[in-house]
Amino acid sequence: MMSSLRTTPLHAAHMAAGARMVEFGGWDMPVQYSSILKEHAAVRTAAGLFDISHMGEIRVKGPDAVSFLNSSLTNNASKIAVNGSQYSMLLDEKGGVVDDLFVYRTSDDDFLLVVNASHIEEDFGLLKSLKRGRVELDDESGETVALALQGPASPAILDRWIPGASSQLGHHQIKSFPWDLGTAWIARTGYTGEDGFEILCSDPAAPLMWTSLLELGESSGLLPCGLGARDTLRMEVCYPLNGHELGPDITPLEAGIGFAVDFTKSDFRGKAALMAQKAAGVPRKAVALLAKPGGAPPRAGYPVLRDGKAIGKLTSGVLSPTLQAGIGLALVDTSHAAVGNSVDIEIRGKYVPASIVKKPIYRKTS
């Protein structure tokens, strides 16, 4: 079974470091090196380095790239400045989410889409079927490696690798930088709720980049981090995960990410369905839950109840390392979705009290 899984160019480095590996989206990926708690804490207080090379990269370029992206994706690509980026989604005709992704604009007519690992082939095939005008599409996933350097110490660590790089990147900006083995594209983006960077380079450069950053960050408390900490970090700040908070049966309006939908565009895939749902009102909403400390950790699929009546279910759940309490993301009936409402999470036949809280669940104090 393991031999059928895809591996990143850093697989040998993960094995040598004693990482515990798991299957994720068809890939053999590190879930942790030391412990999820230590790695989570490192990102919140110092820095963590993640291998995110399982993510896909799709290049869209040509004179009609903007109009093509606007007809295919939910957000408005014309609003992205050169060296900027934008969160967007690819929908089906019913308004369900095929995939959520980041769009980076590297020049006037050149865009890089970073998509989820399990949807690379599906996204590329769908985009090809939607292709119109003077546009070129290229799946660069097989030749691109991506790392995520995240945490408050990440700007200082990045500057030890490429002097002055952090000061040249504002929030959500991307820029190319020369280094020993060619060019690295660095974006000030991430999936943890902390300041940080996502770095893309060619396959052969990956091992040197990985070891160099770990060595340069050691004095600042940088740790290699796996998917376990990546999940707990994103949940504390309520970032959605495709297949949990997003999917073909969940629209962006239900998921609470309507900010990534530009209804002023003349048309885009799934617009009619979203317009109809918007007019009728969404039947359910995505909410954040904070459980009473001391209970068992909540998990995806657990029922959410109010006054003994089922009102929805968890899409994700975990014990928050920062808050030391159970937290969850859930889809619940709109009539019960108000912040402040008291609910119960049914965990193995027992009711654990929780409250619907304002997003994000974790907020930085400084």
N, C-alpha and C positions, 0 to 999 in steps of 0.2 A: 504493500500500500504506500509506504513512504517513497518508493522509487517513482511513483506516479505524480508526486507533488513537484511543483516548480520551486526552484531555489533562486535566491538573489546572488549576485557576485560576492556578497559578504558572508555567505553561508559557512565557509570554512572558519572565518573569524569568530562567528557566533559559537560554533562547536568548540573551538579552541578555548573560548572564554567560559565554557561550561554552561551555556544558555540552555534553558529548558525549551524545547521546540514543540510547536503545535501546528495543526493544519488550520489555515485561515484563507478562505477564498481560493482554495486550490494551491496555496503556497505553504511551504515549510518555513515557519517564521518563529522567532524567539518570543516567548510570552514573558520570560523574566530571566535575569542573570543572577542577581543577589536575592532580592525579594520585591514583590510589587510595592510593599509599604516603603522600603528604602528608596526605590526608584521614583515613586510618586513624590516623596518628600524632597528628593534631590531637585526635581523640576520646580517645585513650589519655592524652594529656598536657595537653590544654586543653579544647576543646569543638568539636563539629560540629553543624550544623543540616541536617536532612533533610526533604524534602518526602515525606510518607507519605500524601498525599491519595488515592492509589489504593486504599488500604485501605477496606473497607466498614464501615458503621455501621448496626446494626439495633436498633431500640428495642423492648423487651418490657416491657409494663406491664399492671397490673391486679391485682385481689385474688388471682388464682391464678397470678401470674407465677412465684413460687418453685416451686410444684409442677410447673408446665409445664416450667421449665428443668431441674428434677431428673429428669423423665421423658425429656427430650430430650438432655441433655448428660451427660458422664461425671462431672464433679465435683459437689460439693454446694453449690448456691446458697444454701441456708439458713445456711451458715457465713460468708457474706460480710456483713460489717458495712456499714451505710450509710456511703458515701464510701470503701468498700473495693473490692478487685478480686480476681479469681481466674482462673487459667489453666484452660482446659477444652477439651473436644473434642466434635465431632459425629461420630458413627459411623454406619456402615451396619449392617444386621442381622447381618453376618458378623464384626463387630468391627473392620473396616477403618476407617481414618480418612478421613472426608469432608473435614473441616477442623479445624484447631486455632484457638483464638480466646481473647480476653480478655473477661471479663464484669465490667463495672463496675456497682456498685449506687449509684445517685444518690439514691434515697429508698427507703422501705420496699417499695413495690410498683413501682418503676421501675428498669429495668436497661438498660444499653447494651452491646451485643455488638460488638466490633471484630473483623472477619473478614478473611480474605485476599482480595486483589484479584480473583483469577481464580475465586473461589467465591461472590461476592456473590449472584448470581441463584440459583445452586444452593442455597446455604444458606437464603436467604429462602423459596424454594419448598418446600424440605424442612420448614422450621420451620412454614410455613403448613399443610402436610399433617399435621403432628403436633399442631397446635393443639388444645387442650382447655381447657374451663373459661372463666372470665372473664378473658380475655387479649386484649390488643391488640398487633398487630405492625405496625411501620412501618419501611420501608427508608429511612433518612435519608442514604444514601451520596451522593446527588446534590446535597445541600445542605450537606455538611459537608467542611471542610478540616482536615487534620491535619499537624502538624509534630512532629519529634522533635529536642529539644535535649539532646544527650548529651555527657558528659565531666565530668571533675572540676571544671572551671570553670563548669559549667552552673548551679549554684545561685546564684552571684554574678551571672551574666548575667540569670537570670530575675528576681532581685530588683531589678535596674536597670530592668526593664520594669514589673513589678508589685512595689513595695516590700513586703518581708516575706513574699512568697508561698512561698518554699522552706521556711521554718520551719513553715509550716502544713500541710505535706504529709510524712507519713511514707512509708516504703517501701510501694508498691502502693496508696497512697491517691489519691483523686480529689476535686477540689473545684472549684466555679465561682468565677470572679473577674471583677468588672467591669473594663472598660478602655475606651479611647476609642471603639471601634466596637461596644460591646455587652458580651457575656459570653463568656468563654473557659473551657472546662473543661480543667483541667490535672491530669494524673496523674503520679505519680512511678514511672513504668514505662519500659521500653525494651528494646532488642534488641541491645545492644552489650556488656553486661557491665560497663558503667560507670554511675555515678550519672547520673541525667538525668530528663527530663520529656517527656511526650507531650501536645501541646496541640491541642484541637479548637475550631474556631470556624466561623462561617458563611462561605459563599463570598466575599461582597464584602469581608470583612475580611482575606482572605489576603495580598494584596500588601503592605499596610501592616504586618501582623504580621511577615512575612518580612524586609522591609527594616529594620524597627525593631530586630529581634533581631540581625541581622547588624551593624548600626551599633553597637548597645550592646555587642556582644561582640567587636568588632574589637580593642580594647586587650588583651583576654584571650586572643587567638589563635584566636577562633572562625572556622571556615571552613565554607562551604557544602559539603555532602557528597552523593555519589550512591550508587546501589545497589551499586557495586563495593566501596566501603569498608564498607557495611552488611553485605555478605556475608562479607568477611574478618573483620570484628569478631565477627559472630555465630558463625562457625566456630571462632574461637579459644576461645570460651567454650562451645562445643558446644550451641548452641541449634538445634533442628530447623527445617528449612524444608519446608513442605508441597510435595509433589511430588518430594522427595528423601528426607528421613528419615521422612516421613509420607506415607501414601496408602492407597487402598483395599486394597492387598495387604500392608499393614504395620499391625499392631495396636499399640496403646499399650504393651503389655507387651513386644513385640519392640523397640519404639523406645526403651525405657528410661524412659518417662514415666508409669509406673503411679501415681506420686504424684498425678496429676490424675484418677485414677479412684477413685470412692468406692463400693466393693462393699457397703457397709452399707445403701445405699439399696435400697428394695424392688424397684425395676426402673428400667432406663433402656435406651435403644436400643442394642443390641449387647451387653448384659450377659451373656446366656446364652452367646454365643460366647466372650467373654473368660473367663468362669468355666470353660468347658470347656478352653480353652487353658491357663489357670492350673493346672488340675488335672493336665493331661497334661504340662506343662512346655513352655516356649517352645523351638522348634527352632533359633532364631537370635536373636542379640542385637546391639544397636547398640553399637559400640565407637568409641573415639577412637584415632587413629593418629598417631604422630610419626615422621617419616622421618629417615633419616640425612642431614645437611646436604650440599648439593652436587648432589643429583639433580634431575631435571626435576620440575616441579610435578605432583602427583597430580591427577586429575580424576574426576568422577563416572563410574561405569561401569567403572573400571579393576579388574581382578581382584586379590584378596588371596589369597596362598598361604602355606602353612606346610609346611615340608619338601617343597616342590615340588608340593604338592597344593592345589587350589583350595578355599578354605573360605568364600568370600564375595566381595563386591565393594563398592567405594566408592559411597556415596550422594552425597558431596560431597568435594571436594579442592581445595587451593590452596596457594600458597607463603605462609606466615605472615609478614606484615610485621614483627611484633614479635619472633618467634623466629628468623627467617631460615632456616627449614627447612620442608619439605613437611609439611602436616598433612592429615588426612582423617577423615571420619566414614564408618563402614562397617557393613554387616550381615554378620555372620559366624556360622558354626555355633557353637552354644552350647558345645560341647565344646572349642572353641579360643578362647573369648572372655575368658579370664582376663587381668587386668592384669599386665603384665610379659612376656607371651608375645612372642617374636620372630616376625615375619612378613616377607613380601616383597610389595611392590606392583609389579605388572607394568605398566611404562610403555613403550609402543611397543616391545615385545619384549624389554625389559631389566628385570631384577629390581632394585628399589631396597629395601634393608633398612629396616625400620621396627619399632617396638614398639607394643604396645597399652598405652596410658597411662590414668591416672585422669582422669576429667573434673572440671573443665574443663581443657583443654590449657594455656590461659593463666591465670595467677593473679596478682592484684595483690599487690605486695609490701608495700603500706602501706594 
